[in-house]
Amino acid sequence: MDRDAVRRSWERVADAYARQRDPDGPDAALLEELLALLPDGATVVDVGCGDGARTLANLGGARTVGVDLARRPLELARETAPDAALVQGEMTSLPVADGVADAVTAYHAVFHVASANHPAVYREFARVLRPGGYALLTIGSGRTDSVRENWLGTGEPMYWSTPGPATTRRQLREAGFEIEWTRTVDDPLGSSTGFVLARLVR
């Protein structure tokens, strides 16, 4: 699936996806750890923000910016995170100025971009972060480049692409990050999901 096909699918599955997500699941607790590392009034850019219930709504005290490829998720996010600045855009070319963010979050997001473009995504994360800023993101557990048909029973396809966790960590380091930790937590959609926290060191 190309970028436009992924965007069209998200326009159509956004409501079903929002209904099936638990806004207080175990991966939401990772955001509390992230906030504890940030200064008061920090700016957090949530990439692939979706409806905002899992991430934007759980970043209390921070100035938040939500970026999503599709319009419908942003419409939902206006309800769940009314104080967030919301903008439509791509991960490989974020509509965010250089060096304005203390942290970037990307929950269940980067693996919907072709893995060949992941290094460009991580360079964009580095570009918008201040020195010493953090990136908290989901990483795939294995290598895949696949389409799931009838995702969530919606009749819509969805695309996954990941080069595997070791390659992802290497790509983050090449983009200027140092890996702080990796963890696996239960996903509210019924599987276990890996996360990595990385800090921008150059």
Residue, then its C-alpha position, 0 to 999 in steps of 0.5 A: m500500500d502506498r501512502d495515499a492508500v494508507r491515508r484512505s484506510w485511516e479515514r475509514v477505520a478511525d472510528a472503529y479503531a477509537r472504539q476498540r482502544d483503551p485510553d488507560g491501558p498499560d502503554a499509557a503509563l509509559l507517558e507518565e514516565l516520559l513526562a517525569l523526564l521533561p521540564d514543566g510546560a514541555t512541548v510534546v509532538d505526538v506523531g500519528c496521534g489518531d483520535g488522541a485518547r491514548t496519547l494527547a489526552n494523557l499528556g497533561g501539563a504539556r503543550t501538545v501538538g498532534v500530527d496525523l496523516a488522515r483528517r478523520p482521526l484529527e476530527l476525533a482528537r479535537e473532542t478528546a484533546p481540545d487543548a492540543a494543536l492538531v495538524q495534518g501531515e506526514m511523518t517523513s516531512l513533519p509540519v513542525a519547526d526545527g528544535v521546538a519539542d522536548a519530546v516526540t511520541a509515536y504510538h502504533a504509528v511508524f510501522h504504517v510507513a514503509s520501512a525503507n522510509h523509517p530512517a527519514v522518519y527518525r531524522e524528522f524526529a531529531r529535527v523537531l527535537r531540542p538537544g537532549g529531547y526524547a522520542l518514545l515510540t512503538i517498535g515492531s517485534g519482527r520483520t514484516d511488510s504486509v497488508r492485513e485485509n478487513w482490519l478490525g472487521t471494517g472491510e478496509p486493508m491496513y499496511w504494516s512495515t517494520p525492519g525488526p527491533a535491532t534495525t530500528r534501534r540502529q536507525l535511531r542511533e544513526a539519526g542521533f539518538e541514544i537508546e534509554w530502554t526498550r520494553t514490551v507491554d500488552d496492547p489493548l487490541g490483543s497483542s504485546t507491543g515493544f516500545v523504545l525510549a531514545r534521547l537525542v544526543r547530537 
